[in-house]
């Protein structure tokens, strides 16, 4: 059995400080990236609308071609 490793209070404090700084930095980074994510979602929605419109137009053209061929 391995005896538990003794950690000095200074090391414990340093670890907790690093964790706290990581959390704060992560939150700031998230806050900075949030507008970018919102813009990406907006762009994806616009691209989806464009794809749907293209599909609608292609369907209309196909139906128009069928009507022309059948006449």
PQR file of N, CA, C, O and H, with PARSE charges and radii, in Angstrom:
ATOM      1  N   UNK A   1       0.845  -1.189   0.000 -0.4000 1.5000
ATOM      2  CA  UNK A   1       0.000   0.000   0.000 -0.0000 2.0000
ATOM      3  C   UNK A   1       0.889   1.250   0.000  0.5500 1.7000
ATOM      4  O   UNK A   1       1.897   1.323   0.703 -0.5500 1.4000
ATOM      5  N   UNK A   2       0.483   2.215  -0.803 -0.4000 1.5000
ATOM      6  CA  UNK A   2       1.260   3.446  -0.926 -0.0000 2.0000
ATOM      7  C   UNK A   2       0.740   4.447   0.098  0.5500 1.7000
ATOM      8  O   UNK A   2      -0.465   4.685   0.190 -0.5500 1.4000
ATOM      9  H   UNK A   2      -0.336   2.156  -1.374  0.4000 1.0000
ATOM     10  N   UNK A   3       1.658   5.033   0.867 -0.4000 1.5000
ATOM     11  CA  UNK A   3       1.206   6.024   1.853 -0.0000 2.0000
ATOM     12  C   UNK A   3       0.717   7.281   1.136  0.5500 1.7000
ATOM     13  O   UNK A   3       1.221   7.618   0.065 -0.5500 1.4000
ATOM     14  H   UNK A   3       2.636   4.841   0.792  0.4000 1.0000
ATOM     15  N   UNK A   4      -0.253   7.970   1.716 -0.4000 1.5000
ATOM     16  CA  UNK A   4      -0.758   9.195   1.088 -0.0000 2.0000
ATOM     17  C   UNK A   4       0.332  10.261   1.000  0.5500 1.7000
ATOM     18  O   UNK A   4       1.169  10.389   1.893 -0.5500 1.4000
ATOM     19  H   UNK A   4      -0.662   7.695   2.586  0.4000 1.0000
ATOM     20  N   UNK A   5       0.306  10.999  -0.059 -0.4000 1.5000
ATOM     21  CA  UNK A   5       1.291  12.056  -0.277 -0.0000 2.0000
ATOM     22  C   UNK A   5       0.860  13.290   0.504  0.5500 1.7000
ATOM     23  O   UNK A   5      -0.290  13.723   0.434 -0.5500 1.4000
ATOM     24  H   UNK A   5      -0.374  10.895  -0.785  0.4000 1.0000
ATOM     25  N   UNK A   6       1.790  13.832   1.231 -0.4000 1.5000
ATOM     26  CA  UNK A   6       1.506  15.043   1.989 -0.0000 2.0000
ATOM     27  C   UNK A   6       1.679  16.249   1.070  0.5500 1.7000
ATOM     28  O   UNK A   6       2.708  16.393   0.410 -0.5500 1.4000
ATOM     29  H   UNK A   6       2.724  13.480   1.288  0.4000 1.0000
ATOM     30  N   UNK A   7       0.671  17.108   1.031 -0.4000 1.5000
ATOM     31  CA  UNK A   7       0.728  18.299   0.201 -0.0000 2.0000
ATOM     32  C   UNK A   7       0.778  19.503   1.122  0.5500 1.7000
ATOM     33  O   UNK A   7      -0.019  19.628   2.052 -0.5500 1.4000
ATOM     34  H   UNK A   7      -0.165  16.991   1.567  0.4000 1.0000
ATOM     35  N   UNK A   8       1.718  20.376   0.852 -0.4000 1.5000
ATOM     36  CA  UNK A   8       1.867  21.550   1.706 -0.0000 2.0000
ATOM     37  C   UNK A   8       0.685  22.497   1.503  0.5500 1.7000
ATOM     38  O   UNK A   8       0.068  22.495   0.437 -0.5500 1.4000
ATOM     39  H   UNK A   8       2.365  20.275   0.097  0.4000 1.0000
ATOM     40  N   UNK A   9       0.367  23.297   2.504 -0.4000 1.5000
ATOM     41  CA  UNK A   9      -0.722  24.263   2.369 -0.0000 2.0000
ATOM     42  C   UNK A   9      -0.481  25.251   1.224  0.5500 1.7000
ATOM     43  O   UNK A   9      -1.431  25.719   0.596 -0.5500 1.4000
ATOM     44  H   UNK A   9       0.868  23.299   3.369  0.4000 1.0000
ATOM     45  N   UNK A  10       0.772  25.561   0.959 -0.4000 1.5000
ATOM     46  CA  UNK A  10       1.105  26.477  -0.124 -0.0000 2.0000
ATOM     47  C   UNK A  10       0.696  25.879  -1.476  0.5500 1.7000
ATOM     48  O   UNK A  10       0.152  26.575  -2.333 -0.5500 1.4000
ATOM     49  H   UNK A  10       1.544  25.181   1.470  0.4000 1.0000
ATOM     50  N   UNK A  11       0.962  24.592  -1.653 -0.4000 1.5000
ATOM     51  CA  UNK A  11       0.594  23.926  -2.909 -0.0000 2.0000
ATOM     52  C   UNK A  11      -0.920  23.854  -3.029  0.5500 1.7000
ATOM     53  O   UNK A  11      -1.464  24.064  -4.113 -0.5500 1.4000
ATOM     54  H   UNK A  11       1.404  24.026  -0.957  0.4000 1.0000
ATOM     55  N   UNK A  12      -1.606  23.562  -1.934 -0.4000 1.5000
ATOM     56  CA  UNK A  12      -3.074  23.526  -1.966 -0.0000 2.0000
ATOM     57  C   UNK A  12      -3.633  24.890  -2.372  0.5500 1.7000
ATOM     58  O   UNK A  12      -4.545  24.980  -3.194 -0.5500 1.4000
ATOM     59  H   UNK A  12      -1.165  23.392  -1.053  0.4000 1.0000
ATOM     60  N   UNK A  13      -3.080  25.942  -1.788 -0.4000 1.5000
ATOM     61  CA  UNK A  13      -3.533  27.291  -2.111 -0.0000 2.0000
ATOM     62  C   UNK A  13      -3.274  27.597  -3.584  0.5500 1.7000
ATOM     63  O   UNK A  13      -4.118  28.183  -4.261 -0.5500 1.4000
ATOM     64  H   UNK A  13      -2.339  25.869  -1.120  0.4000 1.0000
ATOM     65  N   UNK A  14      -2.112  27.199  -4.070 -0.4000 1.5000
ATOM     66  CA  UNK A  14      -1.772  27.442  -5.477 -0.0000 2.0000
ATOM     67  C   UNK A  14      -2.728  26.691  -6.393  0.5500 1.7000
ATOM     68  O   UNK A  14      -3.149  27.229  -7.418 -0.5500 1.4000
ATOM     69  H   UNK A  14      -1.426  26.723  -3.520  0.4000 1.0000
ATOM     70  N   UNK A  15      -3.076  25.461  -6.043 -0.4000 1.5000
ATOM     71  CA  UNK A  15      -4.003  24.682  -6.869 -0.0000 2.0000
ATOM     72  C   UNK A  15      -5.387  25.329  -6.895  0.5500 1.7000
ATOM     73  O   UNK A  15      -6.009  25.446  -7.951 -0.5500 1.4000
ATOM     74  H   UNK A  15      -2.734  25.024  -5.211  0.4000 1.0000
ATOM     75  N   UNK A  16      -5.859  25.746  -5.724 -0.4000 1.5000
ATOM     76  CA  UNK A  16      -7.176  26.398  -5.664 -0.0000 2.0000
ATOM     77  C   UNK A  16      -7.163  27.723  -6.427  0.5500 1.7000
ATOM     78  O   UNK A  16      -8.137  28.076  -7.092 -0.5500 1.4000
ATOM     79  H   UNK A  16      -5.354  25.651  -4.866  0.4000 1.0000
ATOM     80  N   UNK A  17      -6.059  28.443  -6.325 -0.4000 1.5000
ATOM     81  CA  UNK A  17      -5.949  29.710  -7.054 -0.0000 2.0000
ATOM     82  C   UNK A  17      -5.978  29.464  -8.557  0.5500 1.7000
ATOM     83  O   UNK A  17      -6.639  30.191  -9.298 -0.5500 1.4000
ATOM     84  H   UNK A  17      -5.268  28.156  -5.785  0.4000 1.0000
ATOM     85  N   UNK A  18      -5.263  28.443  -9.002 -0.4000 1.5000
ATOM     86  CA  UNK A  18      -5.236  28.121 -10.428 -0.0000 2.0000
ATOM     87  C   UNK A  18      -6.635  27.719 -10.901  0.5500 1.7000
ATOM     88  O   UNK A  18      -7.060  28.104 -11.991 -0.5500 1.4000
ATOM     89  H   UNK A  18      -4.726  27.852  -8.400  0.4000 1.0000
ATOM     90  N   UNK A  19      -7.338  26.956 -10.091 -0.4000 1.5000
ATOM     91  CA  UNK A  19      -8.691  26.556 -10.440 -0.0000 2.0000
ATOM     92  C   UNK A  19      -9.604  27.771 -10.555  0.5500 1.7000
ATOM     93  O   UNK A  19     -10.378  27.885 -11.506 -0.5500 1.4000
ATOM     94  H   UNK A  19      -6.993  26.643  -9.206  0.4000 1.0000
ATOM     95  N   UNK A  20      -9.513  28.667  -9.597 -0.4000 1.5000
ATOM     96  CA  UNK A  20     -10.340  29.869  -9.595 -0.0000 2.0000
ATOM     97  C   UNK A  20     -10.030  30.753 -10.807  0.5500 1.7000
ATOM     98  O   UNK A  20     -10.942  31.262 -11.459 -0.5500 1.4000
ATOM     99  H   UNK A  20      -8.884  28.574  -8.824  0.4000 1.0000
ATOM    100  N   UNK A  21      -8.757  30.929 -11.100 -0.4000 1.5000
ATOM    101  CA  UNK A  21      -8.365  31.728 -12.258 -0.0000 2.0000
ATOM    102  C   UNK A  21      -8.883  31.078 -13.534  0.5500 1.7000
ATOM    103  O   UNK A  21      -9.351  31.770 -14.440 -0.5500 1.4000
ATOM    104  H   UNK A  21      -8.017  30.516 -10.571  0.4000 1.0000
ATOM    105  N   UNK A  22      -8.803  29.749 -13.610 -0.4000 1.5000
ATOM    106  CA  UNK A  22      -9.316  29.032 -14.779 -0.0000 2.0000
ATOM    107  C   UNK A  22     -10.807  29.246 -14.964  0.5500 1.7000
ATOM    108  O   UNK A  22     -11.277  29.429 -16.087 -0.5500 1.4000
ATOM    109  H   UNK A  22      -8.423  29.187 -12.875  0.4000 1.0000
ATOM    110  N   UNK A  23     -11.548  29.224 -13.872 -0.4000 1.5000
ATOM    111  CA  UNK A  23     -12.995  29.442 -13.940 -0.0000 2.0000
ATOM    112  C   UNK A  23     -13.293  30.862 -14.407  0.5500 1.7000
ATOM    113  O   UNK A  23     -14.130  31.065 -15.287 -0.5500 1.4000
ATOM    114  H   UNK A  23     -11.166  29.076 -12.960  0.4000 1.0000
ATOM    115  N   UNK A  24     -12.618  31.836 -13.827 -0.4000 1.5000
ATOM    116  CA  UNK A  24     -12.844  33.238 -14.195 -0.0000 2.0000
ATOM    117  C   UNK A  24     -12.460  33.469 -15.657  0.5500 1.7000
ATOM    118  O   UNK A  24     -13.205  34.103 -16.405 -0.5500 1.4000
ATOM    119  H   UNK A  24     -11.939  31.672 -13.112  0.4000 1.0000
ATOM    120  N   UNK A  25     -11.293  32.951 -16.064 -0.4000 1.5000
ATOM    121  CA  UNK A  25     -10.852  33.116 -17.452 -0.0000 2.0000
ATOM    122  C   UNK A  25     -11.831  32.434 -18.402  0.5500 1.7000
ATOM    123  O   UNK A  25     -12.170  32.985 -19.449 -0.5500 1.4000
ATOM    124  H   UNK A  25     -10.688  32.437 -15.457  0.4000 1.0000
ATOM    125  N   UNK A  26     -12.285  31.237 -18.038 -0.4000 1.5000
ATOM    126  CA  UNK A  26     -13.231  30.512 -18.871 -0.0000 2.0000
ATOM    127  C   UNK A  26     -14.530  31.277 -19.041  0.5500 1.7000
ATOM    128  O   UNK A  26     -15.088  31.308 -20.138 -0.5500 1.4000
ATOM    129  H   UNK A  26     -12.009  30.789 -17.187  0.4000 1.0000
ATOM    130  N   UNK A  27     -15.020  31.894 -17.977 -0.4000 1.5000
ATOM    131  CA  UNK A  27     -16.256  32.674 -18.053 -0.0000 2.0000
ATOM    132  C   UNK A  27     -16.055  33.892 -18.956  0.5500 1.7000
ATOM    133  O   UNK A  27     -16.907  34.193 -19.791 -0.5500 1.4000
ATOM    134  H   UNK A  27     -14.566  31.869 -17.087  0.4000 1.0000
ATOM    135  N   UNK A  28     -14.952  34.577 -18.794 -0.4000 1.5000
ATOM    136  CA  UNK A  28     -14.679  35.741 -19.643 -0.0000 2.0000
ATOM    137  C   UNK A  28     -14.566  35.328 -21.098  0.5500 1.7000
ATOM    138  O   UNK A  28     -15.077  36.002 -21.993 -0.5500 1.4000
ATOM    139  H   UNK A  28     -14.259  34.332 -18.116  0.4000 1.0000
ATOM    140  N   UNK A  29     -13.891  34.217 -21.321 -0.4000 1.5000
ATOM    141  CA  UNK A  29     -13.728  33.734 -22.690 -0.0000 2.0000
ATOM    142  C   UNK A  29     -15.092  33.370 -23.269  0.5500 1.7000
ATOM    143  O   UNK A  29     -15.387  33.683 -24.423 -0.5500 1.4000
ATOM    144  H   UNK A  29     -13.476  33.670 -20.595  0.4000 1.0000
ATOM    145  N   UNK A  30     -15.923  32.707 -22.462 -0.4000 1.5000
ATOM    146  CA  UNK A  30     -17.274  32.350 -22.909 -0.0000 2.0000
ATOM    147  C   UNK A  30     -18.069  33.605 -23.240  0.5500 1.7000
ATOM    148  O   UNK A  30     -18.746  33.664 -24.267 -0.5500 1.4000
ATOM    149  H   UNK A  30     -15.684  32.452 -21.525  0.4000 1.0000
ATOM    150  N   UNK A  31     -17.988  34.604 -22.375 -0.4000 1.5000
ATOM    151  CA  UNK A  31     -18.711  35.857 -22.611 -0.0000 2.0000
ATOM    152  C   UNK A  31     -18.244  36.538 -23.893  0.5500 1.7000
ATOM    153  O   UNK A  31     -19.043  37.142 -24.609 -0.5500 1.4000
ATOM    154  H   UNK A  31     -17.439  34.556 -21.541  0.4000 1.0000
ATOM    155  N   UNK A  32     -16.941  36.436 -24.180 -0.4000 1.5000
ATOM    156  CA  UNK A  32     -16.416  37.037 -25.411 -0.0000 2.0000
ATOM    157  C   UNK A  32     -16.837  36.260 -26.647  0.5500 1.7000
ATOM    158  O   UNK A  32     -17.023  36.855 -27.708 -0.5500 1.4000
ATOM    159  H   UNK A  32     -16.293  35.945 -23.599  0.4000 1.0000
ATOM    160  N   UNK A  33     -16.992  34.943 -26.537 -0.4000 1.5000
ATOM    161  CA  UNK A  33     -17.342  34.110 -27.683 -0.0000 2.0000
ATOM    162  C   UNK A  33     -18.848  34.046 -27.924  0.5500 1.7000
ATOM    163  O   UNK A  33     -19.290  33.633 -28.996 -0.5500 1.4000
ATOM    164  H   UNK A  33     -16.840  34.459 -25.675  0.4000 1.0000
ATOM    165  N   UNK A  34     -19.628  34.450 -26.939 -0.4000 1.5000
ATOM    166  CA  UNK A  34     -21.085  34.372 -27.033 -0.0000 2.0000
ATOM    167  C   UNK A  34     -21.645  35.115 -28.250  0.5500 1.7000
ATOM    168  O   UNK A  34     -22.464  34.545 -28.970 -0.5500 1.4000
ATOM    169  H   UNK A  34     -19.269  34.786 -26.068  0.4000 1.0000
ATOM    170  N   UNK A  35     -21.241  36.360 -28.509 -0.4000 1.5000
ATOM    171  CA  UNK A  35     -21.763  37.053 -29.699 -0.0000 2.0000
ATOM    172  C   UNK A  35     -21.394  36.345 -31.004  0.5500 1.7000
ATOM    173  O   UNK A  35     -22.171  36.357 -31.959 -0.5500 1.4000
ATOM    174  H   UNK A  35     -20.576  36.824 -27.924  0.4000 1.0000
ATOM    175  N   UNK A  36     -20.227  35.739 -31.045 -0.4000 1.5000
ATOM    176  CA  UNK A  36     -19.808  35.020 -32.243 -0.0000 2.0000
ATOM    177  C   UNK A  36     -20.712  33.818 -32.463  0.5500 1.7000
ATOM    178  O   UNK A  36     -21.118  33.542 -33.592 -0.5500 1.4000
ATOM    179  H   UNK A  36     -19.596  35.730 -30.269  0.4000 1.0000
ATOM    180  N   UNK A  37     -21.027  33.108 -31.395 -0.4000 1.5000
ATOM    181  CA  UNK A  37     -21.911  31.950 -31.502 -0.0000 2.0000
ATOM    182  C   UNK A  37     -23.305  32.378 -31.961  0.5500 1.7000
ATOM    183  O   UNK A  37     -23.930  31.692 -32.769 -0.5500 1.4000
ATOM    184  H   UNK A  37     -20.697  33.333 -30.478  0.4000 1.0000
ATOM    185  N   UNK A  38     -23.787  33.496 -31.453 -0.4000 1.5000
ATOM    186  CA  UNK A  38     -25.096  34.000 -31.871 -0.0000 2.0000
ATOM    187  C   UNK A  38     -25.090  34.355 -33.356  0.5500 1.7000
ATOM    188  O   UNK A  38     -26.055  34.070 -34.065 -0.5500 1.4000
ATOM    189  H   UNK A  38     -23.279  34.054 -30.796  0.4000 1.0000
ATOM    190  N   UNK A  39     -24.016  34.970 -33.826 -0.4000 1.5000
ATOM    191  CA  UNK A  39     -23.898  35.324 -35.240 -0.0000 2.0000
ATOM    192  C   UNK A  39     -23.847  34.067 -36.107  0.5500 1.7000
ATOM    193  O   UNK A  39     -24.449  34.023 -37.180 -0.5500 1.4000
ATOM    194  H   UNK A  39     -23.232  35.201 -33.250  0.4000 1.0000
ATOM    195  N   UNK A  40     -23.125  33.044 -35.640 -0.4000 1.5000
ATOM    196  CA  UNK A  40     -23.063  31.788 -36.389 -0.0000 2.0000
ATOM    197  C   UNK A  40     -24.438  31.143 -36.487  0.5500 1.7000
ATOM    198  O   UNK A  40     -24.792  30.606 -37.537 -0.5500 1.4000
ATOM    199  H   UNK A  40     -22.636  33.079 -34.769  0.4000 1.0000
ATOM    200  N   UNK A  41     -25.219  31.185 -35.409 -0.4000 1.5000
ATOM    201  CA  UNK A  41     -26.579  30.639 -35.445 -0.0000 2.0000
ATOM    202  C   UNK A  41     -27.447  31.412 -36.431  0.5500 1.7000
ATOM    203  O   UNK A  41     -28.230  30.818 -37.171 -0.5500 1.4000
ATOM    204  H   UNK A  41     -24.932  31.621 -34.556  0.4000 1.0000
ATOM    205  N   UNK A  42     -27.310  32.720 -36.441 -0.4000 1.5000
ATOM    206  CA  UNK A  42     -28.086  33.542 -37.367 -0.0000 2.0000
ATOM    207  C   UNK A  42     -27.723  33.198 -38.817  0.5500 1.7000
ATOM    208  O   UNK A  42     -28.601  33.084 -39.672 -0.5500 1.4000
ATOM    209  H   UNK A  42     -26.673  33.203 -35.839  0.4000 1.0000
ATOM    210  N   UNK A  43     -26.440  33.038 -39.080 -0.4000 1.5000
ATOM    211  CA  UNK A  43     -25.983  32.692 -40.422 -0.0000 2.0000
ATOM    212  C   UNK A  43     -26.522  31.322 -40.832  0.5500 1.7000
ATOM    213  O   UNK A  43     -26.964  31.139 -41.967 -0.5500 1.4000
ATOM    214  H   UNK A  43     -25.727  33.131 -38.385  0.4000 1.0000
ATOM    215  N   UNK A  44     -26.485  30.363 -39.909 -0.4000 1.5000
ATOM    216  CA  UNK A  44     -27.010  29.028 -40.208 -0.0000 2.0000
ATOM    217  C   UNK A  44     -28.502  29.093 -40.547  0.5500 1.7000
ATOM    218  O   UNK A  44     -28.964  28.413 -41.463 -0.5500 1.4000
ATOM    219  H   UNK A  44     -26.126  30.512 -38.988  0.4000 1.0000
ATOM    220  N   UNK A  45     -29.246  29.909 -39.809 -0.4000 1.5000
ATOM    221  CA  UNK A  45     -30.674  30.059 -40.084 -0.0000 2.0000
ATOM    222  C   UNK A  45     -30.901  30.674 -41.473  0.5500 1.7000
ATOM    223  O   UNK A  45     -31.785  30.241 -42.212 -0.5500 1.4000
ATOM    224  H   UNK A  45     -28.871  30.461 -39.065  0.4000 1.0000
ATOM    225  N   UNK A  46     -30.100  31.678 -41.816 -0.4000 1.5000
ATOM    226  CA  UNK A  46     -30.212  32.296 -43.133 -0.0000 2.0000
ATOM    227  C   UNK A  46     -29.878  31.291 -44.237  0.5500 1.7000
ATOM    228  O   UNK A  46     -30.562  31.238 -45.259 -0.5500 1.4000
ATOM    229  H   UNK A  46     -29.382  32.029 -41.216  0.4000 1.0000
ATOM    230  N   UNK A  47     -28.826  30.497 -44.029 -0.4000 1.5000
ATOM    231  CA  UNK A  47     -28.450  29.486 -45.018 -0.0000 2.0000
ATOM    232  C   UNK A  47     -29.553  28.446 -45.173  0.5500 1.7000
ATOM    233  O   UNK A  47     -29.814  27.980 -46.283 -0.5500 1.4000
ATOM    234  H   UNK A  47     -28.271  30.540 -43.199  0.4000 1.0000
ATOM    235  N   UNK A  48     -30.194  28.083 -44.086 -0.4000 1.5000
ATOM    236  CA  UNK A  48     -31.300  27.126 -44.138 -0.0000 2.0000
ATOM    237  C   UNK A  48     -32.462  27.700 -44.951  0.5500 1.7000
ATOM    238  O   UNK A  48     -33.064  26.996 -45.762 -0.5500 1.4000
ATOM    239  H   UNK A  48     -29.983  28.461 -43.185  0.4000 1.0000
ATOM    240  N   UNK A  49     -32.772  28.975 -44.732 -0.4000 1.5000
ATOM    241  CA  UNK A  49     -33.844  29.625 -45.496 -0.0000 2.0000
ATOM    242  C   UNK A  49     -33.518  29.637 -46.986  0.5500 1.7000
ATOM    243  O   UNK A  49     -34.390  29.386 -47.819 -0.5500 1.4000
ATOM    244  H   UNK A  49     -32.283  29.547 -44.073  0.4000 1.0000
ATOM    245  N   UNK A  50     -32.262  29.929 -47.319 -0.4000 1.5000
ATOM    246  CA  UNK A  50     -31.844  29.969 -48.721 -0.0000 2.0000
ATOM    247  C   UNK A  50     -31.974  28.572 -49.337  0.5500 1.7000
ATOM    248  O   UNK A  50     -32.476  28.431 -50.452 -0.5500 1.4000
ATOM    249  H   UNK A  50     -31.554  30.133 -46.643  0.4000 1.0000
ATOM    250  N   UNK A  51     -31.519  27.532 -48.607 -0.4000 1.5000
ATOM    251  CA  UNK A  51     -31.641  26.158 -49.109 -0.0000 2.0000
ATOM    252  C   UNK A  51     -33.102  25.786 -49.356  0.5500 1.7000
ATOM    253  O   UNK A  51     -33.437  25.197 -50.384 -0.5500 1.4000
ATOM    254  H   UNK A  51     -31.111  27.647 -47.701  0.4000 1.0000
ATOM    255  N   UNK A  52     -33.968  26.136 -48.405 -0.4000 1.5000
ATOM    256  CA  UNK A  52     -35.390  25.829 -48.553 -0.0000 2.0000
ATOM    257  C   UNK A  52     -35.986  26.556 -49.755  0.5500 1.7000
ATOM    258  O   UNK A  52     -36.803  25.993 -50.484 -0.5500 1.4000
ATOM    259  H   UNK A  52     -33.697  26.615 -47.570  0.4000 1.0000
ATOM    260  N   UNK A  53     -35.578  27.799 -49.958 -0.4000 1.5000
ATOM    261  CA  UNK A  53     -36.079  28.571 -51.100 -0.0000 2.0000
ATOM    262  C   UNK A  53     -35.591  27.944 -52.407  0.5500 1.7000
ATOM    263  O   UNK A  53     -36.361  27.849 -53.363 -0.5500 1.4000
ATOM    264  H   UNK A  53     -34.915  28.257 -49.365  0.4000 1.0000
ATOM    265  N   UNK A  54     -34.339  27.520 -52.465 -0.4000 1.5000
ATOM    266  CA  UNK A  54     -33.811  26.870 -53.660 -0.0000 2.0000
ATOM    267  C   UNK A  54     -34.576  25.581 -53.951  0.5500 1.7000
ATOM    268  O   UNK A  54     -34.904  25.290 -55.102 -0.5500 1.4000
ATOM    269  H   UNK A  54     -33.714  27.598 -51.688  0.4000 1.0000
ATOM    270  N   UNK A  55     -34.859  24.808 -52.895 -0.4000 1.5000
ATOM    271  CA  UNK A  55     -35.606  23.564 -53.076 -0.0000 2.0000
ATOM    272  C   UNK A  55     -37.017  23.851 -53.587  0.5500 1.7000
ATOM    273  O   UNK A  55     -37.528  23.133 -54.447 -0.5500 1.4000
ATOM    274  H   UNK A  55     -34.593  25.044 -51.960  0.4000 1.0000
ATOM    275  N   UNK A  56     -37.639  24.894 -53.061 -0.4000 1.5000
ATOM    276  CA  UNK A  56     -38.988  25.266 -53.491 -0.0000 2.0000
ATOM    277  C   UNK A  56     -38.982  25.658 -54.969  0.5500 1.7000
ATOM    278  O   UNK A  56     -39.856  25.241 -55.729 -0.5500 1.4000
ATOM    279  H   UNK A  56     -37.224  25.477 -52.362  0.4000 1.0000
ATOM    280  N   UNK A  57     -38.000  26.457 -55.371 -0.4000 1.5000
ATOM    281  CA  UNK A  57     -37.892  26.894 -56.769 -0.0000 2.0000
ATOM    282  C   UNK A  57     -37.622  25.699 -57.682  0.5500 1.7000
ATOM    283  O   UNK A  57     -38.214  25.587 -58.755 -0.5500 1.4000
ATOM    284  H   UNK A  57     -37.290  26.796 -54.754  0.4000 1.0000
ATOM    285  N   UNK A  58     -36.722  24.804 -57.251 -0.4000 1.5000
ATOM    286  CA  UNK A  58     -36.420  23.623 -58.062 -0.0000 2.0000
ATOM    287  C   UNK A  58     -37.676  22.767 -58.237  0.5500 1.7000
ATOM    288  O   UNK A  58     -37.918  22.231 -59.319 -0.5500 1.4000
ATOM    289  H   UNK A  58     -36.242  24.895 -56.379  0.4000 1.0000
ATOM    290  N   UNK A  59     -38.466  22.640 -57.183 -0.4000 1.5000
ATOM    291  CA  UNK A  59     -39.702  21.865 -57.263 -0.0000 2.0000
ATOM    292  C   UNK A  59     -40.688  22.518 -58.239  0.5500 1.7000
ATOM    293  O   UNK A  59     -41.329  21.829 -59.031 -0.5500 1.4000
ATOM    294  H   UNK A  59     -38.269  23.075 -56.305  0.4000 1.0000
ATOM    295  N   UNK A  60     -40.801  23.827 -58.178 -0.4000 1.5000
ATOM    296  CA  UNK A  60     -41.685  24.547 -59.095 -0.0000 2.0000
ATOM    297  C   UNK A  60     -41.229  24.375 -60.547  0.5500 1.7000
ATOM    298  O   UNK A  60     -42.046  24.180 -61.447 -0.5500 1.4000
ATOM    299  H   UNK A  60     -40.280  24.387 -57.534  0.4000 1.0000
ATOM    300  N   UNK A  61     -39.915  24.450 -60.758 -0.4000 1.5000
ATOM    301  CA  UNK A  61     -39.379  24.262 -62.112 -0.0000 2.0000
ATOM    302  C   UNK A  61     -39.653  22.844 -62.617  0.5500 1.7000
ATOM    303  O   UNK A  61     -40.016  22.648 -63.777 -0.5500 1.4000
ATOM    304  H   UNK A  61     -39.251  24.608 -60.027  0.4000 1.0000
ATOM    305  N   UNK A  62     -39.478  21.872 -61.744 -0.4000 1.5000
ATOM    306  CA  UNK A  62     -39.727  20.485 -62.136 -0.0000 2.0000
ATOM    307  C   UNK A  62     -41.198  20.297 -62.504  0.5500 1.7000
ATOM    308  O   UNK A  62     -41.516  19.643 -63.497 -0.5500 1.4000
ATOM    309  H   UNK A  62     -39.183  22.031 -60.802  0.4000 1.0000
ATOM    310  N   UNK A  63     -42.090  20.874 -61.701 -0.4000 1.5000
ATOM    311  CA  UNK A  63     -43.524  20.771 -62.000 -0.0000 2.0000
ATOM    312  C   UNK A  63     -43.865  21.485 -63.312  0.5500 1.7000
ATOM    313  O   UNK A  63     -44.670  20.991 -64.101 -0.5500 1.4000
ATOM    314  H   UNK A  63     -41.832  21.405 -60.895  0.4000 1.0000
ATOM    315  N   UNK A  64     -43.256  22.638 -63.536 -0.4000 1.5000
ATOM    316  CA  UNK A  64     -43.491  23.385 -64.773 -0.0000 2.0000
ATOM    317  C   UNK A  64     -42.989  22.586 -65.970  0.5500 1.7000
ATOM    318  O   UNK A  64     -43.647  22.566 -67.010 -0.5500 1.4000
ATOM    319  H   UNK A  64     -42.602  23.039 -62.895  0.4000 1.0000
ATOM    320  N   UNK A  65     -41.842  21.931 -65.847 -0.4000 1.5000
ATOM    321  CA  UNK A  65     -41.304  21.113 -66.935 -0.0000 2.0000
ATOM    322  C   UNK A  65     -42.219  19.926 -67.223  0.5500 1.7000
ATOM    323  O   UNK A  65     -42.438  19.569 -68.380 -0.5500 1.4000
ATOM    324  H   UNK A  65     -41.308  21.948 -65.002  0.4000 1.0000
ATOM    325  N   UNK A  66     -42.753  19.316 -66.154 -0.4000 1.5000
ATOM    326  CA  UNK A  66     -43.687  18.200 -66.354 -0.0000 2.0000
ATOM    327  C   UNK A  66     -44.920  18.661 -67.120  0.5500 1.7000
ATOM    328  O   UNK A  66     -45.379  17.980 -68.038 -0.5500 1.4000
ATOM    329  H   UNK A  66     -42.574  19.607 -65.214  0.4000 1.0000
ATOM    330  N   UNK A  67     -45.453  19.812 -66.743 -0.4000 1.5000
ATOM    331  CA  UNK A  67     -46.631  20.337 -67.421 -0.0000 2.0000
ATOM    332  C   UNK A  67     -46.329  20.638 -68.895  0.5500 1.7000
ATOM    333  O   UNK A  67     -47.169  20.391 -69.760 -0.5500 1.4000
ATOM    334  H   UNK A  67     -45.080  20.365 -65.998  0.4000 1.0000
ATOM    335  N   UNK A  68     -45.156  21.158 -69.178 -0.4000 1.5000
ATOM    336  CA  UNK A  68     -44.771  21.500 -70.550 -0.0000 2.0000
ATOM    337  C   UNK A  68     -44.589  20.227 -71.382  0.5500 1.7000
ATOM    338  O   UNK A  68     -45.003  20.167 -72.540 -0.5500 1.4000
ATOM    339  H   UNK A  68     -44.474  21.358 -68.476  0.4000 1.0000
ATOM    340  N   UNK A  69     -43.972  19.222 -70.782 -0.4000 1.5000
ATOM    341  CA  UNK A  69     -43.723  17.972 -71.490 -0.0000 2.0000
ATOM    342  C   UNK A  69     -45.038  17.252 -71.781  0.5500 1.7000
ATOM    343  O   UNK A  69     -45.210  16.675 -72.855 -0.5500 1.4000
ATOM    344  H   UNK A  69     -43.636  19.271 -69.842  0.4000 1.0000
ATOM    345  N   UNK A  70     -45.957  17.286 -70.831 -0.4000 1.5000
ATOM    346  CA  UNK A  70     -47.225  16.580 -70.991 -0.0000 2.0000
ATOM    347  C   UNK A  70     -48.133  17.238 -72.035  0.5500 1.7000
ATOM    348  O   UNK A  70     -49.025  16.574 -72.560 -0.5500 1.4000
ATOM    349  H   UNK A  70     -45.817  17.754 -69.959  0.4000 1.0000
ATOM    350  N   UNK A  71     -47.936  18.500 -72.344 -0.4000 1.5000
ATOM    351  CA  UNK A  71     -48.800  19.213 -73.305 -0.0000 2.0000
ATOM    352  C   UNK A  71     -48.420  18.956 -74.709  0.5500 1.7000
ATOM    353  O   UNK A  71     -49.050  19.482 -75.626 -0.5500 1.4000
ATOM    354  H   UNK A  71     -47.211  19.040 -71.917  0.4000 1.0000
TER
END
